[in-house]
Amino acid sequence: MGIFFKGEPRTMLDNFKPENANLRHYFGGLSFIMIIFQLLTGLFLIFFYEPMLTDAYKTVQQISNEVYAGGLIRNLHRWIPGLLFIAVLIHTIRCFLRKDFSNYQKRVLWLTGFLLLLPLFFLIATGLIIPWEWKGYWFMEMVPNYFGTVPFVGPTLKTFFMETYTIPRYYVLHILVFPIITFVLVDYHILAKLRKRGIFSYLLKHAIVVLPFLILLFYLSTMVQIPSADPQEVPMPLDGANIIAPEWYFLTILLPFMYLKDSHWIPFIAIFAPLIILFLVAFMPYYLRGGNTREEESHEKHHRAKGIRLIWHKVMRGGIVKKVATGVLVSVITLIFVGLLYLGNYNSPTFGCNSCHNISKGQRIGIPPSFFKDRSKLPLLNDNEWMMKHWYYPNEVW
């Protein structure tokens, strides 16, 4: 039985049929789906994880090895940020090439989209730390040194991070503070609009189109799992060195410590430049088109539409060429960005910490020592260059 809409017969399935066959159109929806998946898997893990120094990794082991479907859900929670990063990157490039920043009505969408990068970044950072595996421990030791390079206030920041770090505090940030900020920004960015269109139909349409990516996500979560116990066959230090992992994001910004030791350029390259670029791009619609009112935007759109109608037949072929050129440009920019990320971090092991640091080899090397904040007993903790090289080349630097 058909449903009639504007004089045309429609079936129920037509309400869920994707409007656009162009795959690039759906990476924003894929990002939204990944955020929902991350929320659902995180809610599951909350019921079993214990945020205490002595019990954190034990409960992680129990989740992966004893809880029904716990290993799959934990690995999904770990791999989703990788796919989310790629989806957000392509979505951002596409919006930039469409010049969404010049659209008056999309100013809030543009701003909230870029500001969302910050809480998502901090969610991944805190998520890396709270399982209290060795990767998280080493990353947490790099953070004070990272902020310690900031001129004037660096030593204060370094002391602050060293004295205030505890697993329960970062756990609260991970499951409460950053999710609330993310939800508010997501609401302004997409939910306010979707309430009128229908959230369920939107998610279903996008889930159908991005199904290959979801299959890839489940494949990675099943076949490339995180070691979560003291294995009988201990992996080699560089196992997983060519596999994309969320910790790559952080190693990228920490790379200057390995190549520019004691350089005054480190805080600018690793801290100030990324933040400056982020906020400059986020507020672009306001300072590039700050004088435009809604009426002026509507007037301009009317004349633009009129001009398009007049020359439609003349530029038909040119429009096709433009679409192809845009697609090629998006692909090239994405490949360059991802390629640089890969070349800068391909040696980073995803499993390697467990090859040496596991409880079966004793308390000292198995878990972080009780005096892990005491840099007088562990002087190498003050040397980010050594820690970065140990992360990248554990067979050579230890």
Secondary structure, 3 states (H helix, E strand, C coil): CCEEECCEEECHHHHHCCCCCCHHHHHHHHHHHHHHHHHHHHHHHHCCCCCCCCCHHHHHHHHHHCCCCHHHHHHHHHHHHHHHHHHHHHHHHHHHHCCHHHCHHHHHHHHHHHHCHHHHHHHHHHHHHCCCCHHHHHHHHHHHHHHHCCCCCHHHHHHHHHHHCCHHHHHHHHHHHHHHHHHHHHHHHHHHHHHHHCHHHHHHHHHHHCHHHHHHHHHHHHHCCCCCCCCCCCCCCCCCCCCCCCHHHHHHHHCHHHHCCCCCCHHHHHHHHHHHHHHHHHCHHHHHCCCCCHHHHHHHHHHHHHHHHHCHHHHHHHHHHHHHHHHHHHHHHHHHHHHHHHHHHCCCCCCCHHHHCCHHHCHHHHCCCCCCCCCCCCHHHHCHHHHHHHHHCCCCCC
